[in-house]
Amino acid sequence: MSLALDHLVVAARTLEEGAAWLEARTGVATVPGGRHALMGTHNRLMGLGPGAYLEIIAIDPDAPAPGRPRWFALDSTAMRERLATGPALVHWVARTDDIEAARAAHPGLVGEVLSLSRGDFRWRIGVAADGSFPAGGAFPTLIQWDGERHPATGLPETGCRLERLTARAPGAGPLLGTLRALGLPESAPVSLVESEVTGISAVLHAPRGMVLLPESAARG
């Protein structure tokens, strides 16, 4: 089994607000992604080099309310209050080549495996029934892309690269052990740090220099 960082997730009240927030920090414009009918969300994307990207996600105001809680805790009161103060880096997603085996080994962390699509993209992703983050957000949401298409492949070159993602949480050591068992290599730009508070931050190389996407305490 293999595991690799796939993408970062920035949540915002609107895509326009999220795009402006990110461009002000990096100097890079995002590009349209698409809509997720099952979740009532839509996104914009920014490439981070081969196999990696950043996603800005927001509730789609033109979509009907989904029949389940949206992913990335977007329906939680705590997340809505957090995003009222501005967009935030809220989560990360890791790519696996066997999500069913990962779920069999760690059902509480992976959640229900949903089969989704957007345009030509097909993927399976683990989502908790209540839309909450696994381990408060320190553990990634797992995704498996079906077929050869991956969103990062078609994104324009931005000059942005991920230097380091840091997740902080109680019990960080066991979580890191689980990630290693699922195939995350030591060379991956991911650190898990023991902390009383759960949250994540990321350092990017961008055209404007080193950019810190600030710590975001987990919500929902």
C-alpha positions as CSV (number, residue, x, y, z in Angstrom):
1,M,0.0,0.0,0.0
2,S,1.2,3.5,-0.8
3,L,0.2,6.9,0.6
4,A,1.1,10.4,-0.5
5,L,0.0,13.9,0.2
6,D,-2.6,14.7,-2.5
7,H,-4.0,18.2,-1.7
8,L,-4.5,20.9,0.9
9,V,-8.0,22.2,1.7
10,V,-8.8,25.8,2.3
11,A,-12.4,26.5,3.2
12,A,-14.2,29.8,2.7
13,R,-17.7,31.3,2.9
14,T,-17.5,31.9,-0.9
15,L,-15.0,30.9,-3.6
16,E,-14.4,34.5,-4.4
17,E,-13.4,35.3,-0.9
18,G,-11.2,32.3,-0.7
19,A,-9.5,33.0,-4.0
20,A,-8.8,36.6,-3.1
21,W,-7.4,35.5,0.3
22,L,-5.0,33.0,-1.3
23,E,-3.9,35.2,-4.1
24,A,-3.1,38.0,-1.7
25,R,-0.7,35.7,0.1
26,T,0.9,33.8,-2.8
27,G,0.6,36.1,-5.8
28,V,-1.0,33.3,-7.7
29,A,-4.5,33.2,-9.1
30,T,-6.6,30.0,-8.7
31,V,-8.5,28.4,-11.6
32,P,-12.1,27.1,-11.6
33,G,-12.6,23.5,-10.5
34,G,-16.2,22.3,-10.5
35,R,-19.2,21.3,-8.5
36,H,-19.8,18.3,-6.2
37,A,-23.5,17.5,-6.6
38,L,-23.6,15.0,-3.7
39,M,-22.1,17.5,-1.2
40,G,-23.6,20.8,-2.5
41,T,-20.1,22.3,-2.8
42,H,-17.8,23.7,-5.4
43,N,-14.1,24.6,-5.7
44,R,-11.2,26.4,-7.2
45,L,-7.7,24.9,-7.6
46,M,-4.0,25.9,-7.5
47,G,-1.2,23.6,-8.6
48,L,1.6,22.7,-6.2
49,G,3.7,20.8,-8.6
50,P,3.5,17.2,-9.8
51,G,0.8,15.2,-8.1
52,A,-0.2,17.9,-5.6
53,Y,-2.5,20.9,-5.5
54,L,-4.5,23.2,-3.2
55,E,-8.3,23.3,-3.2
56,I,-10.5,26.2,-2.1
57,I,-13.9,24.8,-1.2
58,A,-17.1,26.5,-0.3
59,I,-20.8,25.7,-0.1
60,D,-22.4,26.1,-3.6
61,P,-25.2,28.7,-3.2
62,D,-26.8,27.5,-6.4
63,A,-27.0,23.8,-5.3
64,P,-29.8,22.2,-3.4
65,A,-29.1,21.2,0.2
66,P,-27.5,17.7,0.2
67,G,-29.2,14.8,1.9
68,R,-26.3,14.4,4.3
69,P,-23.8,16.6,6.1
70,R,-21.3,18.2,3.8
71,W,-17.7,17.1,4.0
72,F,-14.9,19.1,5.7
73,A,-17.2,20.0,8.5
74,L,-18.7,22.8,6.4
75,D,-22.2,22.4,8.0
76,S,-20.9,22.6,11.6
77,T,-21.6,25.7,13.6
78,A,-18.0,25.9,14.7
79,M,-16.8,25.9,11.1
80,R,-19.3,28.6,10.1
81,E,-18.1,30.7,13.0
82,R,-14.5,30.1,12.0
83,L,-15.0,31.1,8.4
84,A,-16.9,34.2,9.4
85,T,-13.5,35.6,10.3
86,G,-12.0,34.7,7.0
87,P,-10.8,31.7,4.9
88,A,-8.6,29.1,6.5
89,L,-6.5,26.1,5.8
90,V,-8.7,23.5,7.4
91,H,-7.5,20.0,6.3
92,W,-5.4,17.8,4.1
93,V,-6.1,14.9,1.8
94,A,-3.8,11.9,1.2
95,R,-3.8,9.7,-1.9
96,T,-3.8,5.9,-1.4
97,D,-3.8,3.0,-3.9
98,D,-6.1,0.8,-1.7
99,I,-8.7,2.8,0.2
100,E,-10.8,-0.3,0.9
101,A,-7.8,-2.0,2.7
102,A,-7.2,1.2,4.6
103,R,-10.8,1.4,5.7
104,A,-10.7,-2.3,6.7
105,A,-7.7,-1.6,8.9
106,H,-8.9,1.8,10.3
107,P,-12.7,2.3,9.8
108,G,-12.9,5.0,12.4
109,L,-10.3,7.1,10.7
110,V,-11.3,6.5,7.0
111,G,-15.1,6.7,7.4
112,E,-17.6,5.6,4.7
113,V,-16.0,5.2,1.3
114,L,-18.0,7.2,-1.3
115,S,-17.6,6.9,-5.1
116,L,-17.8,10.3,-6.7
117,S,-17.1,12.0,-10.0
118,R,-16.7,15.5,-11.5
119,G,-16.4,15.8,-15.2
120,D,-13.8,13.2,-16.3
121,F,-12.5,12.7,-12.8
122,R,-13.4,9.6,-10.8
123,W,-12.5,9.0,-7.2
124,R,-13.3,7.2,-4.0
125,I,-13.0,9.1,-0.8
126,G,-13.5,8.4,2.9
127,V,-16.1,10.7,4.6
128,A,-17.5,10.5,8.1
129,A,-21.3,10.2,8.3
130,D,-21.4,13.5,10.2
131,G,-18.9,15.3,7.9
132,S,-16.3,15.7,10.6
133,F,-12.6,15.5,10.2
134,P,-10.7,12.3,11.1
135,A,-8.8,12.7,14.3
136,G,-10.0,16.3,14.4
137,G,-8.2,17.1,11.2
138,A,-4.7,15.9,12.1
139,F,-5.2,12.7,10.2
140,P,-5.9,13.2,6.5
141,T,-9.0,12.3,4.5
142,L,-8.1,9.4,2.3
143,I,-8.8,9.5,-1.5
144,Q,-8.2,7.0,-4.3
145,W,-8.3,8.3,-7.8
146,D,-9.7,5.9,-10.4
147,G,-8.1,5.9,-13.8
148,E,-5.2,8.0,-15.0
149,R,-6.7,11.5,-14.6
150,H,-5.7,13.6,-11.6
151,P,-6.6,17.3,-11.1
152,A,-3.0,18.4,-10.6
153,T,-2.0,17.2,-14.1
154,G,-4.0,19.8,-16.0
155,L,-3.4,22.8,-13.7
156,P,-1.2,25.7,-14.9
157,E,2.3,26.0,-13.5
158,T,2.2,28.4,-10.6
159,G,5.7,28.4,-9.2
160,C,4.1,27.3,-5.8
161,R,5.4,24.2,-4.0
162,L,4.6,22.7,-0.6
163,E,7.6,22.9,1.7
164,R,6.1,21.4,4.8
165,L,2.7,20.5,6.2
166,T,2.5,20.3,10.0
167,A,-0.3,18.7,11.9
168,R,-0.6,19.1,15.6
169,A,-2.7,16.9,17.8
170,P,-2.9,14.9,21.0
171,G,-1.6,11.4,20.2
172,A,0.4,12.6,17.2
173,G,2.8,9.7,17.5
174,P,0.3,6.9,17.1
175,L,-1.3,8.8,14.2
176,L,2.0,9.1,12.5
177,G,2.6,5.4,13.0
178,T,-0.7,4.7,11.3
179,L,0.2,6.8,8.4
180,R,3.5,5.0,8.0
181,A,1.7,1.7,8.2
182,L,-0.5,2.9,5.4
183,G,2.5,3.7,3.2
184,L,3.4,7.4,3.9
185,P,7.2,7.6,3.3
186,E,9.5,9.4,5.7
187,S,10.4,11.6,2.8
188,A,6.9,13.1,2.6
189,P,6.7,16.8,3.5
190,V,4.5,16.0,6.5
191,S,5.2,16.4,10.2
192,L,2.9,15.4,13.1
193,V,3.6,17.2,16.4
194,E,2.3,16.4,19.8
195,S,0.0,19.2,21.0
196,E,-2.9,19.8,23.3
197,V,-4.7,21.6,20.4
198,T,-5.4,20.1,17.1
199,G,-4.7,22.1,14.0
200,I,-2.6,22.3,10.8
201,S,-0.3,24.8,9.0
202,A,1.6,24.7,5.8
203,V,4.6,26.5,4.4
204,L,4.7,27.1,0.6
205,H,7.3,28.3,-1.8
206,A,5.5,30.9,-3.9
207,P,6.4,33.7,-6.3
208,R,6.2,36.1,-3.4
209,G,8.6,34.0,-1.3
210,M,7.9,31.7,1.6
211,V,4.2,31.8,2.6
212,L,2.8,30.5,5.9
213,L,-0.8,29.4,5.7
214,P,-1.6,30.0,9.4
215,E,-2.6,27.5,12.0
216,S,-6.2,26.6,11.9
217,A,-7.7,25.0,14.9
218,A,-9.9,22.1,13.9
219,R,-13.6,22.8,13.8
220,G,-16.3,20.2,13.8
